[in-house]
Amino acid sequence: VQLQASGGGSVQAGGSLRLACATSGLTLYNYAIGWFRQRLGGQREFVARIGYSSGTYYADSVKGRFAISTDIGKNTVFLQMEGLQPEDTAVYYCARYAYNYGVEDTRSYDSWGQGTLVTVSS
């Protein structure tokens, strides 16, 4: 199983970015995928999760601004980010939901991909 995040970059406050998580070795019909982010010096925090049967789930901090979606045919999960703010600056990671410690718990996830850096300037 491999996941690879891409699409990060630098934007000004209020801007948008779309991240992609390309997956291989799994089927998105059977596994949910989550997005996390980690600010410099901070802990990894939950952003959003999507599952074929479980639907979508968002952290309160991104509700209404971020949207997670799936292209099952391309085995890819997207994170559309709108209204970006400097506090959204972080490395963003995607991972497979594999264990039941809770949606927002990093212990629930494995197969972490390399992150992609998002920088939002004011």
N, C-alpha and C positions, 0 to 999 in steps of 0.2 A: 504494500500500500504506500502510495506517495501522494503528497499534496504540495502544490507550489503556488505561492501567492505572488501576484504581480499587479502593476498598475499604480503604484505609489508615485509621488512626485511632490512638487512644491506649488502651492497655490496661495492666493491672498484670502483673507477672511471674507466669508460669504461665497467663496467659490465651491466648485464641485469636483469630485473625482469618482471613478468607478474602479474598484478593485476586483480582481478575478482570482479564483482559487481553482486551479486545474487539478483534477484528481485522476488517479489511475490505480488499478488493483482493487477497486470496490465499485459497488453499484449504488447510486444515489437513491434508488428505490428502497434500499435496506438500511442505509446509514444517514443520520443527520450530520450536518457540518456546521461548525461554529466559527465565528470570527472573534478574535481577542486583540487587544492592543496593549502595548507596554511603553509607557513614557520613560524618558531618560531617568534612571535612578528609581523607577517605580516598579510595582508588581504588575504582573500580567492581569488584565481585567477583561471581563466578558463584554462583548459588544452585541452580538446577535447570533441566532441559530436558526437553521431551517432543516426540516425533515419532510419527506414525502407524505407521511401520515400524520406527523405531529405538528406540521405547520411552522409558522414563524414566531420568534420570541426575541424581544429587544431589551437591552438595558435601558433604564429610565433616561439616562443621559443622552441617548441618541434617538429616542422615540420621536417620530414626526420629522426627523432629518435624514435618517439612514433607512435604506430599504434593501433587504436581502432577497435574492431570487436564485433560481436554478435553471440551467439549461441541461436537462438530463441527457439529451442526445450528444452534447459536447462534454458531458461529465464535468461540468464547471459550475461553480457557485459564485455569484456576484454580490458585491456590496456597493450599492450606489450611495454616495455620501453627498448631501446637499447642505448648504448653509454652514460650511466648515468654519471652525473657530480655532484660535491658537491653542486652546486646550485639547483639541483633537490631534495635535501633533504627537506622533508615536510611531513605533514600528507595529504594523498590523500583521497578525498571524491567522492562518486557518488551520483547523484540526478536525479530526473525526470524533464524533460522539460515540464512545465505546463502553463506558461504564456509568453506573447510575448513582453518582454522588450529587446529582443536581445539575440543572442546565448551566448555571453560572460558575460552577466549580471546575477549575482546571484539571482536577483529578479525573473528571469524567471523560477526558479527551486524550487521544493518542495520535500518532502519525503527524506530529506537528511539522508543518512546512517551514521553509525559510521565510522570514518576514519581508515585508515591503514597507519602506519608510514613507510616511506622509508628513509633510511639513507645511504648516499653515502660518503665514505671517500676517501681522496686524497692519 
